Amino acid sequence: QVRLVESGGGSVPAGGSLRLSCVVSGFDISAACLGWLRQAPGHSREAVAHFTRAGIAIYGDAMEDRFTIAQDYALNTLYLQMNGLKPEDTAMYYCAIDRPSDAGTCYKAVTAYTWWGQGTQVTVSS
């Protein structure tokens, strides 16, 4: 079965950095739609970043200049480098994958991807 395991979360002061990792098993990520999302208490799920099937990275609002999504196909692992963290970035972060459409596109919102990890908590103090 498909399994995603995130790691790398933690508590950092504002302005700090974290690198989240997501090891995927049971699915070749080179054939998948890949992304990260987050959810803070009392808030709805929010897309953080994802790749189009063409390999273009798409970021959520106010994240592109601070976050970088990356993948390592050899390790079947997805990453999220987060710099310049702000208290409002505090949330549970999840990696997620899905099968591309029959047309080969990743058309779904990342918050609707089929498989998720268990999440890793990121806490940013002011």
Secondary structure, 3 states (H helix, E strand, C coil): CCEEEEECCEEEECCCCEEEEEEEECCCHHHCEEEEEEECCCCCCEEEEEECCCCCEEECCCCCCCEEEEEECCCCEEEEEECCCCHHHCEEEEEEEECCCCCCCCCCCHHHCCEECCCEEEEEEC
